[in-house]
Amino acid sequence: DADGDTCPEHHVLDDLRLAVLTPNLGSHGLGLPGCNDYARGDDACFQRTPAPDATDCAEAYPAFLALDRRDMAADSFDRLVSDAGCLAARGTHGCGIEQPLSAALGALTTQSHEGNCNAGFRRPDVPLAVIFLTDEDDGSLDPDHPELLDPERTDLGALTIRSALHPELLLPVADVFERLWALAPPFSADLFVGMIVGVPSDDPGCLGSGDQLEGCLARPAMVVQVDPANPRAVFPACHTAEGRADPARRFVDLARRLGSRAEVTSICAPDRWESMILDLLSPLLVEHLPMLCFPWTLPFDPETCRTSCVALETLGDDRP
């Protein structure tokens, strides 16, 4: 119901697949806290177990959640939302080397191939939405620069903020953009990227569509500066209910490259993250759902939501 008149303009969503991913790709064998006991972390595999702090959850879930309107119970959507919450509420614990952009690319490419951990998730000709929810900027490592994690390279600054201080040692955002562009051709119709990240919640210049963020990176709150009171941290772009959110410069850079196919909102906004995700997804779903409307105005009874016309359908197998 796009205009709020209680009469739907679109068919109900028939089929939805949803998966949750962490940015933990390990610490390349350095054994950093929270990065798991092996070098590749969660290895871009979708989460199958609930978050440690989640309650009223199952012990395990499939690699991705699915909703099919053609074969579902009345409470299926509510259960999908509940299950997604169990998987997604990861909190602020985890690997200190956060690589959400690389994790998303790995999950949707290599790990989605037959025989790998996310097999079956991707489908041809189906719109793809990627939503990032994080209070830190992306720190996706460039394989050509292992020195970023070298504990002996104190000249690069504290390990916790090296990716912010030395973006030139990270996977170039231009490379991420090109690989995202290739995920779902034709790009303009099939891919949407939402970002709930560290940008000022009260600055319109850092909120909205990627093609409207031209001046965001020049805002004082988005400039990376080491906090003198805590040399292991940078000044935040904003404050969340749980703490602080670092300037999400790489996300904003990517959003600008994606243009109208990206949307940025602040993780510091007072809304619940579930509501923010739905707000990001709604325009995409409406854009791709088949219309119920005719291209011209029909006589309409607002009390019954009916019109005085008859629609005839001709079937391809000669049925009347």
C-alpha positions in Angstrom: 0.0 0.0 0.0 2.3 2.8 -1.3 0.0 5.7 -0.7 -1.7 4.6 2.6 -5.2 4.4 1.2 -5.5 0.8 2.5 -5.8 -0.5 -1.1 -2.7 -2.3 -2.3 -0.9 -1.2 -5.5 1.4 -4.2 -5.5 1.2 -7.9 -5.1 2.3 -9.4 -1.8 6.0 -10.5 -1.8 6.1 -14.1 -3.0 9.6 -15.2 -2.2 12.3 -13.9 0.1 15.7 -15.2 1.2 17.6 -13.6 4.1 21.0 -14.3 5.5 23.2 -12.8 8.2 27.0 -12.3 7.9 29.7 -11.1 10.3 32.7 -9.0 9.2 35.1 -11.5 10.9 37.6 -12.8 8.3 40.2 -13.6 10.9 43.5 -12.0 11.8 45.7 -13.9 9.4 47.0 -16.2 12.1 47.9 -13.4 14.6 45.4 -14.8 17.2 43.8 -11.4 18.0 41.0 -11.4 20.5 37.6 -12.4 19.1 38.9 -13.4 15.7 38.4 -17.2 16.3 41.1 -19.8 16.5 41.8 -20.0 12.8 43.2 -17.5 10.3 40.0 -16.9 8.3 37.5 -16.2 11.0 33.9 -16.9 9.9 35.2 -17.1 6.3 32.3 -15.2 4.7 29.9 -18.0 5.7 26.4 -17.0 6.7 25.6 -17.4 10.4 23.8 -20.6 11.5 23.8 -20.2 15.2 22.2 -17.4 17.3 24.1 -14.5 18.8 25.5 -15.2 22.3 23.2 -12.8 24.0 20.1 -13.7 22.0 17.1 -15.3 23.8 14.2 -17.5 22.7 16.1 -18.8 19.8 16.7 -22.1 18.2 20.0 -23.8 18.7 20.8 -23.7 15.0 19.4 -22.4 11.7 19.9 -23.1 8.0 22.5 -21.2 6.1 19.8 -18.7 5.0 16.2 -18.1 6.0 13.5 -18.4 3.4 9.9 -17.1 3.0 7.6 -18.5 0.3 4.1 -17.1 0.3 2.9 -20.1 -1.8 3.6 -22.5 1.1 3.7 -20.9 4.5 1.8 -20.7 7.7 0.0 -17.6 9.0 2.9 -16.7 11.3 5.7 -17.3 8.8 6.7 -13.7 8.4 6.7 -13.0 12.2 8.9 -16.1 12.6 11.2 -15.0 9.9 11.7 -11.6 11.6 12.3 -13.3 15.0 14.8 -15.8 13.5 16.6 -13.0 11.7 16.9 -11.1 15.0 18.4 -14.1 16.7 21.1 -14.3 14.0 21.7 -10.6 13.6 22.0 -9.3 17.1 25.8 -9.9 17.3 26.5 -7.0 19.6 29.9 -5.3 19.8 31.9 -8.4 20.5 34.0 -10.0 17.8 37.1 -9.7 15.8 38.8 -6.3 16.1 39.8 -6.5 12.4 36.4 -5.8 10.8 36.2 -6.5 7.0 32.5 -6.2 6.1 33.0 -5.3 2.5 35.3 -8.2 1.8 33.0 -10.5 3.8 30.0 -9.5 1.7 31.8 -10.0 -1.5 33.2 -13.4 -0.5 29.7 -14.5 0.7 28.0 -13.6 -2.5 30.7 -14.9 -4.9 33.1 -17.7 -3.9 31.1 -19.0 -0.9 27.9 -19.1 -2.9 29.3 -21.5 -5.4 28.0 -25.1 -5.4 29.6 -27.1 -2.6 30.5 -24.1 -0.5 28.9 -22.8 2.7 26.4 -20.4 1.1 25.4 -22.5 -1.9 21.8 -22.0 -3.0 21.4 -18.4 -1.8 22.0 -16.6 -5.0 19.5 -17.0 -7.8 19.6 -15.5 -11.3 17.3 -12.6 -12.2 16.3 -12.0 -8.5 16.9 -8.5 -7.0 19.7 -8.5 -4.4 19.8 -6.2 -1.3 23.0 -6.0 0.8 22.5 -4.2 4.2 25.5 -3.2 6.3 25.0 -2.5 10.0 28.2 -1.5 11.9 29.6 1.1 14.2 33.1 0.9 12.7 34.4 1.7 9.2 35.4 -1.0 6.9 38.9 -2.4 7.3 39.0 -4.9 4.4 42.6 -5.9 4.0 44.6 -5.7 0.8 46.6 -9.0 0.3 49.5 -6.8 -1.0 49.8 -5.1 2.4 50.2 -7.6 5.2 52.2 -5.0 7.2 48.9 -3.5 8.3 48.6 -6.3 10.9 52.2 -6.6 11.8 52.5 -6.0 15.5 56.1 -4.8 15.1 55.0 -1.9 12.8 54.3 0.5 15.6 55.0 3.3 13.1 51.6 2.6 11.6 49.8 3.5 14.9 47.7 1.4 17.2 46.4 -1.8 15.7 42.8 -0.8 16.5 42.9 2.3 14.3 45.4 1.4 11.6 42.8 0.9 8.9 41.4 4.4 9.6 44.8 6.0 9.6 46.1 4.2 6.5 43.3 3.6 4.0 45.9 3.3 1.3 46.8 -0.1 2.7 43.3 -1.4 2.5 41.4 -3.1 -0.4 40.6 -0.1 -2.7 37.0 1.0 -2.6 37.1 1.2 -6.4 37.8 -2.5 -6.5 34.9 -3.2 -4.1 32.6 -1.1 -6.3 33.6 -3.0 -9.5 33.0 -6.4 -7.9 29.6 -5.3 -6.5 28.7 -3.9 -10.0 29.3 -7.3 -11.4 27.2 -9.2 -8.9 23.8 -8.6 -10.4 23.6 -7.4 -14.0 21.8 -5.4 -15.2 23.1 -3.4 -12.2 20.6 -0.5 -12.2 17.7 -2.9 -11.7 19.0 -5.7 -9.6 21.2 -4.4 -6.8 20.6 -2.2 -3.8 23.1 -1.5 -0.9 21.9 -0.1 2.4 24.3 1.2 5.0 23.5 1.8 8.7 26.8 3.2 9.7 28.8 5.9 11.5 27.6 9.2 10.1 26.1 12.2 12.0 22.5 11.5 12.6 21.6 15.2 12.4 23.5 16.1 9.2 21.4 15.8 6.0 24.6 16.0 4.0 25.6 12.5 5.2 22.1 10.9 5.0 20.2 9.5 2.0 21.0 8.3 -1.5 24.6 7.9 -2.5 24.2 10.5 -5.2 23.4 13.1 -2.6 26.5 12.7 -0.3 29.0 14.7 -2.3 30.2 16.9 0.7 29.8 14.3 3.5 33.5 13.3 3.7 34.5 16.9 4.3 32.3 17.3 7.3 34.4 17.7 10.5 32.7 14.7 12.1 33.8 12.5 9.2 37.5 13.5 9.3 39.7 10.8 11.0 41.5 12.3 14.0 43.2 10.3 16.8 41.7 10.9 20.2 44.5 12.3 22.4 42.8 11.0 25.5 42.8 7.5 23.9 45.4 6.9 21.3 43.8 3.6 20.4 40.7 5.3 19.1 39.6 8.0 16.7 37.1 10.7 17.4 33.6 9.3 16.7 31.3 10.6 14.0 28.4 10.1 16.4 27.4 8.4 19.6 25.1 5.3 19.9 23.2 4.0 22.8 26.0 1.5 23.3 28.9 3.8 22.8 30.5 5.5 19.8 30.5 5.0 16.0 33.7 5.7 14.0 33.5 7.8 10.8 32.3 5.4 8.0 34.4 7.0 5.3 34.8 3.9 3.1 31.1 3.2 3.2 30.3 6.8 2.2 32.9 6.5 -0.6 31.3 3.3 -1.8 27.7 4.8 -1.6 28.8 7.8 -3.7 30.1 5.4 -6.4 26.9 3.4 -6.3 24.8 6.5 -6.6 21.0 6.0 -6.4 21.5 2.3 -5.8 22.8 3.0 -2.3 21.2 4.5 0.8 23.0 5.7 3.9 21.5 6.2 7.4 23.1 6.7 10.8 23.5 3.9 13.3 23.3 6.7 15.9 19.6 7.4 15.0 17.2 6.6 17.8 15.2 4.1 15.7 15.6 0.4 16.2 17.8 -1.3 13.6 15.0 -3.5 12.5 12.9 -0.4 11.5 15.9 1.2 9.8 16.5 -1.9 7.7 12.8 -2.1 6.6 12.9 1.7 5.8 15.9 1.0 3.6 14.4 -2.0 1.9 10.9 -0.7 1.3 11.6 1.4 -1.8 13.6 -1.5 -3.4 10.7 -4.0 -2.8 8.1 -1.6 -4.2 10.3 -1.0 -7.2 10.5 -4.7 -8.1 7.1 -6.0 -7.1 4.7 -6.3 -10.0 2.0 -3.6 -10.2 -1.7 -4.3 -9.6 -2.7 -1.0 -11.3 -3.8 -0.2 -14.8 -2.0 2.7 -16.6 -5.3 4.7 -16.6 -7.8 5.8 -14.0 -10.7 3.4 -13.4 -14.1 4.1 -11.7 -13.4 3.4 -8.0 -15.5 2.8 -4.9 -13.3 3.7 -1.8 -15.5 1.9 0.6 -15.1 -1.5 -1.0 -11.8 -1.0 -2.8 -13.5 -2.2 -6.0 -13.9 -0.9 -9.5 -16.5 -1.6 -12.1 -14.5 -3.4 -14.7 -13.8 -6.9 -15.8 -10.3 -8.2 -16.5 -9.9 -11.1 -19.0 -6.7 -13.2 -19.1 -5.7 -15.2 -22.1 -3.7 -18.3 -21.2 -1.0 -19.7 -23.4 -2.3 -23.3 -23.3 -5.7 -22.5 -25.0 -7.7 -22.6 -21.7 -10.6 -20.1 -21.6 
